[in-house]
Every structure is written in structure tokens, then in C-alpha cells.
Amino acid sequence: MNIREVATKSFDDQKPGTSGLRKKVPVFQQPGYAENFIQSIFDALDGFAGTTLVIGGDGRFYNREVIQTAIRMAAANGFTTIIVGRGGILSTPAASHMIRHYGAFGGIILSASHNPGGPTEDFGIKYNISNGGPAPEKITDAIYARSKTIDRYLTIETPDIDLDQDGETQVGDAVVRIIDPVADYAALMETLFDFEAIRALIGGGFRIAFDAMSAVTGPYATEILERRLGAPAGTVRNGTPLPDFGGHHPDPNLVHAKDLYDEMMSADAPDFGAASDGDGDRNLIIGKGIFVTPSDSLAMLAANAHFAPGYAKGLAGIARSMPTSCAADRVAEQLGLPLFETPTGWKFFGNLLDAGKATICGEESAGTGSDHVREKDGLWAVLLWLNILAARGESVHAIAEAHWRRFGRNYYARHDYEGVDSARADALMADLRNHLPTLRGTAIGALRIEAADDFAYHDPIDGSESRNQGIRILFEGGSRIVFRLSGTGTSGATIRVYIERYEPADGDLGRETGDAIADLIVAAEELAGIARHTGRAKPDVIT
């Protein structure tokens, strides 16, 4: 085995965000850039010699090249089994399952999630630990610290592996196994859901439209929806993963999946529409004539999960990220379940899931999942919805309306201001923080502020604390506005404003969301001075 120690110089911009390190492709193409970060991951870990590492990605541009680099470096650093999805493909939830299923030490996932792909677009690397979940902050902090001082990386001189052929190849002292990226995940889904009932639903003429957005979920959805559940060929649209996602933005929201939305609002709409994102961990749910917000979807899935065999015994608890609407709180309260409010980032759910405190988790940014893996899972959410629809024999619209009549409705929207100058975004948040002590009891029109704070999370499992996770403005009656900066972009800053009005079960449940939250939108501008700080008259994206 010819291990090479290659001298390198550190980069000062390799601090991981909420989902690993994300930069533009040309940044990663700098000599030593990807190598430095991968070696920093290995240098921050202990005890992996002789163990298994899973490697895969969402198929975006530069995926294959970095997989070859990671294989060589993993072998040089002492891993003895390296499992790679055929074609370099692994959805993020499938990678999480594979780490758990094969007892791997961890995994390297190459993705920038819902961000665009292509030669000048986004790329990302993140490390997942042995439970299948994203590395906690103590590990990502150690990776960043090492990246600032690194002066060498280890690799092996060896030809590229054929990523498209299943089988084993020796690389140094390591065995590289190329395996079917879909089979293990599909088998797991069959243990959770009543495939026979869903097959009967589809066989009875129930029509599905699934947009894979030319991203990684295509092969998974085609295998499960079309081959195993019997949906007609063509149910899965844009099902072939492309390095540039076909030139589209693989974010399953009403802006980037507008064609699907328009179809689902038409007179001849399918019964159920769904989409997933770049790496397969997000979902969009649309019924005939009705969009289900991610926050409502989380609440409705939690309230109906018992219809699926994998959740028939009930839930241990529900967890949601702080900006996610409080719709799930109403479900937890009525079902007598614990409700956990965490910072944004799936890694915060890991401890709760591992400790058996929560079963279903969700984020407002189209991410829902359960304790079957340690990542959010777009296709899982679609299958749970289909299982519920098959069991209840009702439409998405009927299920949503019945839910609101029982629990009340949280009218909810997220306003994103993208690519804002970072200094301006920071100034906006600083001004808000400075005014927090004076806001309680303040009236803005008919709204009265009950409380205002900068959200901090005390992890009930390991005792760790995470501060400055977003500014919450809580109004009398249960409405909220939340302000936070996103950590998933690669240029500038994204200011996210979450606007929520709670309407009790005996209130007006049939309003348009924009009308229901109009006064809260005005209040958000008055509180934060968004136009003054950013020069933006309106958000770039509303979801």
C-alpha cells in the first residue's frame, strides 16, 4: 500500500454550517480544498481504524470526483470497509439508514441539499456519525478547528474505482463495496407502511404525481411507487438524477415546483401530488386543490401515524424546530405526548430520537422524518401520507379540514430575503435583539406582544446549550413572528421571517393564508425594519 502524505496549506473558510460545509463548486475545485476538509473530518475523529465508512451523494456536479478522493483518503486513514452507492448515488435518508444498517462508524455525504447544482453552483460535504445523524456541534467545531491548522492530508495512489458496477475492489488495506443505493432503503419502507393497502388504493384509480426534480429521489421513488406499489409508469416525473438538476432549483416549494402546484389546482388534478429535493430529505405535499404546509403536514402525520403499521403502537413524543408552526403542539397536547422545541438543524433531533423521547420530528422547511433514520426523509413522508389516505379513504382536503376542526388552524408562511449583504442582515438581527427587553406589552395595531426572546435550547439529553437561535415575538392568542438567519446558503445571508396566526377550532378556518396573516406581515416590517436594513420591498420567496 502506497500511502502518500501530501503537504497542504489551510483555508480560513471551512466552518461547517447547519448541514456541513457548502460552497460554490469552483471553491471546492481549488487544489487541496476538498482534501483539507475531508482530512480535517478524519483528524477530528478517534477510534475508526479498521471500521466501515459509507460514502455517497446526490449526484450533483463534482460528486463523482470528490467520491474518488474520499475513497482514497478513507483507505489511507485506516478505514477497512468503504461502502459506496452505485453511481455515487445515495439520498441523505438512505445514507443514514445505510450507516445504521451496516454498523458503520460514520458516513460522508456529498450534497448541498435543495441548492442548485452545476459547474458554478453549489456543492457540499458533511459528516454523519454512527447513529446515522449529522455530526453534533462538538464534532463540527473540532473539524473547523483542525481545518485552520491542517498542513497535510493522507491519500493513496490508485486508479479510480468503477462507481457504476456493483462489487468489491481493494484499495490499499480497504475493501470498497459498490452496492445498490435503493434496495436497503426500499426494504426498510416496506417494514413501516402497509404496502398492500397503498397498492389497493392505487389499483382503484388513485392518481399520484411525484416530481423528483431531476435529483436523487428519482430512483427511489421509481422503485417504490411504480415498481413495488404499482403506480403507472410516468408517475415519477424528472426521475433521472442530473448533475445540474436539469437547470432547475431542486427545492420542493411553491416557487420551484410551480408546475406541479398548478396541475394540482386544475380541474383534472391527480388525487395526490408530491415532490422531493436535491438530496431527498425534503418533501412537498399537495392534495387536489389544497397545498399542505410543511408545518401542517408534520401535525397531520403525527395525528394519523397510528394508521401505519410501523407506528401502530403510538408515538413517544413529537419534536419540531423552533420556527416550525405550533400546529404540532396542539396535537401533542391533545394526545398527551411530550413536545420538544429545538433549534433548526436535524442534528438537534438526534439525541431525542436515540433516547426514545420522540418518534416523529419536523422542520418548517419541508423536512419531516421519524426514528427509522436520523435524517429528515422526503419519500418517507410521501409514503406515510399515502398510507393514511389508504386507511382513511378520504381526500387530502377532507383530512386537512377535519384536522383543523379538531385542533384549530395555524395559518403560516415563511418569507425569505435571499442573498442579503451579510453585514446588513447582522445589523437587522442586532437591532431586534437590542429592542427585545422593551417589547413585552407593546401593541402593534390590534396585536399585543405577550413575550419576546432570543431562543436558546437546553438539550434535555446531554445538557448542552445552543444560544442565539432566532428571535421570537409571541402575541396574545398564540400568534408568532420569528426572525432568523439561515445557515444553508452559499452566498450572502438569507433572512427568514416566519409568520403564524393561530385560529381556534371554532374560529374562521377557511381563510386565505395571506389574508389571515396580513396584519402580522405589517407588524414584522414595523418590528424589524426589513426594507430599511436590506433595501428589499418584498421577499424573494414565500412558502
NORLINZI-V837730 format. One record per backbone hydrogen bond with DSSP energy under -0.5 kcal/mol. NH is the residue of the N-H (numbers start at 1). CO is the residue of the C=O. Records with the same first field share a line. If there is no record, write none. Layout:
NH = CO / CO
This chain:
3 = 1
4 = 155
6 = 4 / 153
7 = 5
8 = 151
11 = 147
16 = 14
17 = 20
18 = 487
19 = 20
20 = 17
21 = 125
22 = 20
23 = 123
25 = 121
27 = 24
28 = 24
29 = 25
30 = 27
33 = 30
34 = 28
36 = 32
37 = 33
38 = 34
39 = 35
40 = 36
41 = 37
42 = 38
43 = 39
44 = 40 / 41
45 = 42
50 = 78
51 = 48
53 = 81
54 = 106
55 = 83
56 = 108
57 = 88
58 = 110
61 = 243
63 = 60
66 = 62
67 = 63
68 = 64
69 = 65
70 = 66
71 = 67
72 = 68
73 = 69
74 = 70
75 = 71
76 = 72
77 = 73
78 = 74 / 75
79 = 74
80 = 51
81 = 51
82 = 175
83 = 53
84 = 177
85 = 55
86 = 179
87 = 163
88 = 85
89 = 86
90 = 57
92 = 279
95 = 91
96 = 92
97 = 93
98 = 94
99 = 95
100 = 96
101 = 97
102 = 98
103 = 100
104 = 99
105 = 52
106 = 52
107 = 128
108 = 54
109 = 107 / 126
110 = 56 / 108
111 = 109 / 124
115 = 112
121 = 118
122 = 116
123 = 23
125 = 21
126 = 109
128 = 107
129 = 133
132 = 129
134 = 374
135 = 127
139 = 136
140 = 136
141 = 137
142 = 138
143 = 139
144 = 140
145 = 141
146 = 142
147 = 143
148 = 144 / 145
149 = 146
150 = 146
153 = 6
155 = 4
157 = 2
158 = 156
163 = 161
165 = 162
167 = 178
169 = 176
171 = 174
174 = 171
175 = 80
176 = 169 / 174
177 = 82 / 175
178 = 167 / 176
179 = 84 / 177
186 = 182
187 = 183
188 = 184
189 = 185
190 = 186
191 = 187 / 188
192 = 188 / 189
193 = 189
195 = 193
198 = 194
199 = 195
200 = 196
201 = 197
202 = 198
203 = 199
204 = 200
205 = 202
206 = 201
209 = 272
210 = 235
211 = 209 / 274
212 = 210 / 237
214 = 238
215 = 212
216 = 278
217 = 277
218 = 215
219 = 216
220 = 216
221 = 217
222 = 218
223 = 219
224 = 220
225 = 221
226 = 221 / 222
227 = 222
228 = 223
229 = 224
231 = 225
235 = 232
237 = 210 / 235
241 = 239
242 = 214
245 = 242
247 = 244
248 = 245
250 = 248
251 = 249
252 = 250
253 = 251
257 = 253
258 = 255
261 = 257
262 = 258
263 = 259
264 = 260
265 = 261
266 = 263
269 = 266
271 = 207
272 = 207
273 = 286
274 = 209
275 = 284
276 = 211
277 = 282
278 = 250
280 = 277
283 = 366
284 = 275
285 = 292
286 = 273
287 = 290
288 = 271
289 = 264 / 287
290 = 287
292 = 285
293 = 291
297 = 293
298 = 294
299 = 295
300 = 296
301 = 297
302 = 298
303 = 299
304 = 300
305 = 301
307 = 304
308 = 305
310 = 192
311 = 308
312 = 309
314 = 311
318 = 338
319 = 360
320 = 340
321 = 362
322 = 342
324 = 321
328 = 325
330 = 326
331 = 327
332 = 328
333 = 329
334 = 330
335 = 331
336 = 332 / 333
337 = 332
338 = 316
340 = 318
342 = 320 / 340
348 = 345
349 = 346
350 = 346 / 347
351 = 347
353 = 349
354 = 350
355 = 351
356 = 353
357 = 352
358 = 352
359 = 317
360 = 317
361 = 369
362 = 319
363 = 367
366 = 364
367 = 363
368 = 366
369 = 361
371 = 359
373 = 370
377 = 368
378 = 280
379 = 280
381 = 377
382 = 378
383 = 379
384 = 380
385 = 381
386 = 382
387 = 383
388 = 384
389 = 385
390 = 386
391 = 387
392 = 388
393 = 389
399 = 395
400 = 396
401 = 397
402 = 398
403 = 399
404 = 400
405 = 401
406 = 402 / 403
407 = 403
408 = 404
409 = 503
411 = 409 / 501
413 = 499
415 = 497
416 = 414 / 541
417 = 495
418 = 416
420 = 493
425 = 421
426 = 422
427 = 423
428 = 424
429 = 425
430 = 426
431 = 427
432 = 428
433 = 429
434 = 430
435 = 431 / 432
436 = 432 / 433
438 = 435
439 = 435 / 436
440 = 436
441 = 449
442 = 439
444 = 447
447 = 444
449 = 442
450 = 474
451 = 474
453 = 472
455 = 453 / 470
457 = 466
459 = 457 / 464
463 = 459
466 = 457
469 = 455
471 = 483
472 = 453 / 470
473 = 481
474 = 451 / 472
475 = 479
476 = 448
478 = 475
480 = 500
481 = 473
482 = 498
483 = 471
484 = 496
486 = 494
493 = 420
495 = 417 / 493
496 = 484 / 494
497 = 415 / 495
498 = 482 / 496
499 = 413 / 497
500 = 480
501 = 411
503 = 409 / 501
507 = 504
509 = 507
516 = 512
517 = 513
518 = 515
521 = 517
522 = 518
523 = 519
524 = 520
525 = 521
526 = 522
527 = 523
528 = 524
529 = 525
533 = 529
534 = 530
535 = 531
536 = 530
540 = 416
541 = 416
543 = 414
